[in-house]
């Protein structure tokens, strides 16, 4: 069989992928999917509902169809299943804010080569969060909350918390993991540890679920401050690529000290596989830290297991949390 000659198709798709991202973001901002779901289910009706100057309405609708976000069924339009579930505003699973989460970085990605050439050592305090105001924290964590509630429910299903009485969430953001855990386990109390502006925002999310009597939010810089002790469970989720090896190892060691004997620790995040060939998602989250001049990198699951082993955890293991996206590296403090 003749060997297939390489072509430029894959490279062209990659180099223009920013256009697909922009189309999805614009569709979310314009409410394209919500308008279709609420009854504008023909191309003509949807274009009219958008109220855009011709031919711009046609352009964005056709682009969404071409990207498979909207499907044609005869003369009618229908949302793709994932769009229908997550991108209809007002529905319980709406994740529109998460789709726009990285948009503030848009211009800086265009200067990535300049950022990579930046001289000088990286900074330990990740500037994307270290100087965050309350309003910035609200925008940031409204986005993470929109997707985090599902992750919190998933954590409560994957991890047996029935015997646990105290859980700490290190860098817990919106409190989504604590909310999911406490809703599933009525005897559990939890503490969200995060920076002061984030704590203020987290308390609002916690109150929305009527859990202020069982979940506290406490100001804590996990790179510098001690953790409260006596926890049965500790979790650190979605902070992994934001910090370097020394910082993550230090946080894992402090988590060990905060747990009761027999307590469990769960490091949830985007991680490279053992041979560091993927996933691309983990690699991109690590690359993103170039924009912040931080120590953040893409850690491999092997490195993460090493952090837990070095801290003294036993029965260390790795489980897919969201397959292809997040891993859960876990271990127990010896009894």
C-alpha positions as CSV (number, residue, x, y, z in Angstrom):
1,X,0.0,0.0,0.0
2,X,1.4,3.4,-1.0
3,X,2.2,5.6,1.9
4,X,-0.1,8.6,2.3
5,X,1.7,11.9,1.8
6,X,1.3,14.5,4.6
7,X,-0.8,17.5,3.7
8,X,-1.6,20.8,5.5
9,X,-5.2,20.0,6.4
10,X,-4.6,19.4,10.1
11,X,-2.2,22.4,10.4
12,X,-4.7,24.7,8.7
13,X,-7.4,23.6,11.1
14,X,-5.3,24.3,14.1
15,X,-4.0,27.6,12.9
16,X,-7.5,28.9,12.3
17,X,-9.2,27.3,15.3
18,X,-9.5,30.7,17.0
19,X,-12.3,31.5,14.5
20,X,-14.3,28.6,15.7
21,X,-13.8,29.7,19.3
22,X,-14.9,33.2,18.4
23,X,-18.0,32.0,16.7
24,X,-19.1,29.9,19.7
25,X,-18.4,32.8,22.1
26,X,-20.3,35.2,19.9
27,X,-23.3,32.8,19.7
28,X,-23.4,32.5,23.4
29,X,-23.2,36.3,23.9
30,X,-25.9,36.9,21.2
31,X,-28.2,34.3,22.7
32,X,-28.4,32.3,19.5
33,X,-29.0,29.0,21.2
34,X,-31.5,30.3,23.7
35,X,-33.6,32.0,21.0
36,X,-33.7,28.8,19.0
37,X,-34.7,26.8,22.0
38,X,-37.5,29.3,22.8
39,X,-39.1,28.9,19.4
40,X,-37.1,30.6,16.6
41,X,-36.5,27.2,15.0
42,X,-36.1,28.0,11.3
43,X,-33.2,29.8,9.7
44,X,-35.4,32.8,8.8
45,X,-37.0,33.0,12.3
46,X,-33.7,32.7,14.1
47,X,-32.0,35.4,11.9
48,X,-35.0,37.7,12.6
49,X,-34.9,37.0,16.3
50,X,-31.2,38.0,16.5
51,X,-32.1,41.4,15.2
52,X,-28.7,41.8,13.4
53,X,-28.0,43.9,10.3
54,X,-28.1,41.6,7.2
55,X,-26.2,39.6,6.3
56,X,-24.6,39.2,9.8
57,X,-27.5,37.2,11.2
58,X,-27.2,34.8,8.3
59,X,-23.4,34.5,8.8
60,X,-23.6,33.5,12.5
61,X,-26.4,31.1,12.0
62,X,-24.8,29.4,9.1
63,X,-21.5,29.2,11.0
64,X,-23.2,27.5,13.9
65,X,-24.8,25.0,11.6
66,X,-21.4,24.4,9.9
67,X,-19.8,23.8,13.3
68,X,-22.4,21.3,14.2
69,X,-23.7,23.4,17.1
70,X,-27.1,23.7,15.3
71,X,-28.5,20.8,13.2
72,X,-30.8,21.0,10.2
73,X,-33.8,18.7,10.1
74,X,-35.8,19.6,7.0
75,X,-36.9,23.2,7.3
76,X,-36.4,23.2,11.0
77,X,-33.3,23.8,13.1
78,X,-32.4,21.9,16.2
79,X,-29.7,22.3,18.8
80,X,-27.0,19.7,19.0
81,X,-27.5,17.6,22.2
82,X,-24.6,19.1,24.2
83,X,-25.7,22.7,23.2
84,X,-29.3,22.0,24.2
85,X,-28.1,20.7,27.6
86,X,-25.6,23.4,28.5
87,X,-26.1,26.5,26.4
88,X,-29.8,27.5,26.8
89,X,-29.8,30.4,29.2
90,X,-32.2,29.9,32.1
91,X,-31.9,26.1,32.2
92,X,-30.4,24.5,35.3
93,X,-27.3,23.2,33.5
94,X,-26.5,26.5,31.7
95,X,-22.7,26.8,31.3
96,X,-22.6,30.0,29.1
97,X,-20.3,31.8,31.6
98,X,-17.8,29.0,31.4
99,X,-17.7,29.2,27.6
100,X,-16.6,32.9,28.0
101,X,-14.3,32.2,30.9
102,X,-11.0,32.6,29.0
103,X,-12.2,35.4,26.7
104,X,-10.3,38.1,28.7
105,X,-7.1,36.3,27.7
106,X,-7.9,36.5,24.0
107,X,-5.6,39.3,23.0
108,X,-2.7,38.0,25.0
109,X,-2.8,34.6,23.3
110,X,-2.1,36.5,20.1
111,X,1.1,37.6,21.8
112,X,2.1,34.2,23.0
113,X,5.5,34.1,21.4
114,X,6.3,37.4,23.1
115,X,5.3,36.0,26.4
116,X,7.4,32.9,25.9
117,X,10.4,35.1,25.2
118,X,9.9,37.0,28.4
119,X,13.2,37.1,30.4
120,X,13.4,36.6,34.2
121,X,12.1,33.9,36.5
122,X,8.3,33.2,36.9
123,X,6.4,34.4,40.0
124,X,5.0,32.1,42.6
125,X,2.0,34.3,43.3
126,X,-0.2,33.7,40.2
127,X,-1.1,37.2,39.1
128,X,-4.4,36.0,37.6
129,X,-5.7,35.5,41.1
130,X,-3.3,37.2,43.5
131,X,-4.6,40.7,42.9
132,X,-8.2,39.8,42.2
133,X,-10.9,42.2,43.3
134,X,-14.3,41.1,44.5
135,X,-15.9,42.0,41.2
136,X,-13.2,40.1,39.3
137,X,-13.7,37.1,41.6
138,X,-17.5,37.3,41.0
139,X,-17.0,37.1,37.2
140,X,-14.3,34.5,37.5
141,X,-16.2,32.2,39.8
142,X,-19.6,32.7,38.2
143,X,-18.0,31.0,35.3
144,X,-16.4,28.2,37.3
145,X,-19.7,27.8,39.3
146,X,-21.7,27.2,36.1
147,X,-19.6,24.1,35.4
148,X,-18.4,23.3,38.9
149,X,-21.8,22.3,40.3
150,X,-21.8,19.3,38.0
151,X,-18.2,18.5,39.1
152,X,-19.3,18.8,42.7
153,X,-22.1,16.3,42.2
154,X,-19.8,14.0,40.4
155,X,-17.2,14.1,43.2
156,X,-20.0,13.2,45.7
157,X,-20.9,10.2,43.6
158,X,-17.4,9.0,43.1
159,X,-16.1,9.4,46.6
160,X,-17.8,7.7,49.6
161,X,-18.2,10.6,52.1
162,X,-20.9,8.9,54.3
163,X,-18.6,8.5,57.3
164,X,-16.9,11.9,56.9
165,X,-17.8,14.8,59.2
166,X,-15.4,17.6,58.0
167,X,-14.2,18.4,54.5
168,X,-11.8,21.1,53.5
169,X,-11.6,22.4,49.9
170,X,-8.3,24.0,49.2
171,X,-8.6,26.9,46.8
172,X,-12.3,26.0,46.7
173,X,-13.5,29.0,44.6
174,X,-17.3,29.0,44.4
175,X,-17.6,26.2,46.9
176,X,-19.2,23.9,44.3
177,X,-17.5,20.8,45.6
178,X,-18.5,21.5,49.2
179,X,-22.0,22.2,48.0
180,X,-22.3,19.0,46.1
181,X,-20.7,17.0,49.0
182,X,-23.0,18.5,51.7
183,X,-26.2,18.1,49.7
184,X,-25.4,14.4,49.3
185,X,-24.3,13.9,52.9
186,X,-26.4,15.5,55.5
187,X,-24.0,14.9,58.4
188,X,-21.1,16.6,56.6
189,X,-19.7,20.0,57.3
190,X,-17.2,21.7,55.0
191,X,-14.8,24.7,54.8
192,X,-13.9,26.5,51.6
193,X,-10.3,27.9,51.8
194,X,-9.5,30.7,49.3
195,X,-8.4,34.3,49.0
196,X,-10.5,37.0,50.7
197,X,-12.3,38.4,47.6
198,X,-13.2,34.8,46.6
199,X,-14.5,34.0,50.1
200,X,-17.0,36.8,49.8
201,X,-18.3,35.5,46.5
202,X,-18.3,31.9,47.7
203,X,-20.5,32.8,50.7
204,X,-23.1,34.0,48.3
205,X,-23.2,30.8,46.3
206,X,-23.3,28.8,49.6
207,X,-26.3,30.9,50.8
208,X,-28.2,30.3,47.5
209,X,-28.2,26.6,48.4
210,X,-29.3,27.2,52.1
211,X,-26.0,25.7,53.4
212,X,-24.5,28.6,55.3
213,X,-25.0,26.7,58.5
214,X,-22.9,23.8,57.3
215,X,-20.3,25.3,54.9
216,X,-18.0,28.1,55.9
217,X,-15.7,30.1,53.7
218,X,-12.4,31.1,55.3
219,X,-9.7,33.4,53.9
220,X,-6.6,31.4,53.2
221,X,-3.7,31.7,50.7
222,X,-2.8,28.1,50.3
223,X,0.7,28.9,49.2
224,X,1.4,30.7,52.5
225,X,-1.2,30.0,55.2
226,X,-1.8,27.0,57.4
227,X,-4.9,24.8,56.9
228,X,-7.4,24.0,59.7
229,X,-6.9,20.6,61.1
230,X,-9.1,17.6,61.9
231,X,-10.5,17.1,58.4
232,X,-11.7,13.7,57.2
233,X,-11.5,14.7,53.6
234,X,-9.4,17.3,51.8
235,X,-9.8,18.2,48.1
236,X,-7.9,20.5,45.8
237,X,-9.6,20.9,42.4
238,X,-8.9,22.8,39.2
239,X,-5.8,24.6,40.5
240,X,-3.2,22.0,39.3
241,X,-1.8,23.7,36.2
242,X,-1.7,27.1,37.8
243,X,1.3,26.3,40.0
244,X,4.7,24.7,39.7
245,X,6.0,21.4,41.1
246,X,7.3,22.9,44.4
247,X,4.1,24.7,45.1
248,X,1.8,21.7,44.4
249,X,4.1,19.4,46.5
250,X,4.0,21.9,49.4
251,X,0.2,22.2,49.3
252,X,-0.2,18.4,49.2
253,X,2.1,18.1,52.3
254,X,0.0,20.7,54.2
255,X,-3.1,18.8,53.3
256,X,-1.6,15.6,54.8
257,X,-1.0,17.5,58.0
258,X,-4.6,18.8,58.1
259,X,-6.2,15.4,57.8
260,X,-7.1,13.0,60.6
261,X,-5.4,9.6,60.5
262,X,-7.3,7.6,57.8
263,X,-8.4,10.8,56.1
264,X,-8.4,11.0,52.3
265,X,-7.0,13.6,50.0
266,X,-8.1,14.2,46.4
267,X,-6.2,16.2,43.8
268,X,-8.5,16.9,40.9
269,X,-7.2,18.6,37.8
270,X,-6.0,18.6,34.2
271,X,-3.0,16.3,34.2
272,X,-0.8,14.8,31.5
273,X,-0.7,11.1,31.1
274,X,2.2,9.0,32.4
275,X,4.4,9.4,29.2
276,X,3.5,13.1,28.9
277,X,2.1,12.8,25.4
278,X,-1.3,14.2,26.3
279,X,-3.9,15.2,26.9
280,X,-3.8,18.3,24.7
281,X,-6.2,20.0,27.2
282,X,-3.8,19.6,30.1
283,X,-0.9,20.8,27.9
284,X,-2.9,23.9,26.9
285,X,-3.8,24.8,30.5
286,X,-0.1,24.6,31.3
287,X,0.8,26.7,28.4
288,X,-1.8,29.3,29.4
289,X,0.3,30.1,32.5
290,X,2.8,31.7,30.2
291,X,0.4,34.7,30.0
292,X,0.6,35.1,33.8
293,X,4.3,34.7,34.1
294,X,3.6,32.1,36.8
295,X,5.3,28.9,37.8
296,X,2.3,26.9,36.5
297,X,2.9,23.9,34.2
298,X,1.2,20.8,33.0
299,X,1.9,18.1,35.6
300,X,1.8,14.5,34.7
301,X,-0.2,11.9,36.7
302,X,3.1,10.3,37.6
303,X,4.3,13.5,39.1
304,X,1.1,13.9,41.0
305,X,1.3,10.5,42.5
306,X,4.9,11.4,43.5
307,X,3.7,14.5,45.4
308,X,1.3,12.3,47.4
309,X,3.8,9.6,48.1
310,X,6.4,12.2,49.2
311,X,3.9,13.7,51.6
312,X,3.3,10.3,53.2
313,X,0.0,9.3,51.7
314,X,-0.8,5.6,51.3
315,X,-2.8,3.6,48.7
316,X,-2.2,6.4,46.2
317,X,-4.2,5.9,43.0
318,X,-5.4,7.7,39.8
319,X,-8.9,7.6,38.5
320,X,-10.4,9.4,35.5
321,X,-12.7,12.1,37.0
322,X,-14.0,13.6,33.7
323,X,-12.5,11.2,31.1
324,X,-10.1,13.1,28.8
325,X,-10.4,16.3,30.8
326,X,-9.8,15.8,34.6
327,X,-8.0,13.2,36.7
328,X,-8.5,12.4,40.4
329,X,-5.3,11.5,42.2
330,X,-6.1,10.3,45.7
331,X,-4.5,8.8,48.8
332,X,-5.1,8.2,52.5
333,X,-3.2,9.4,55.6
334,X,-2.1,6.3,57.4
335,X,-4.4,5.3,60.4
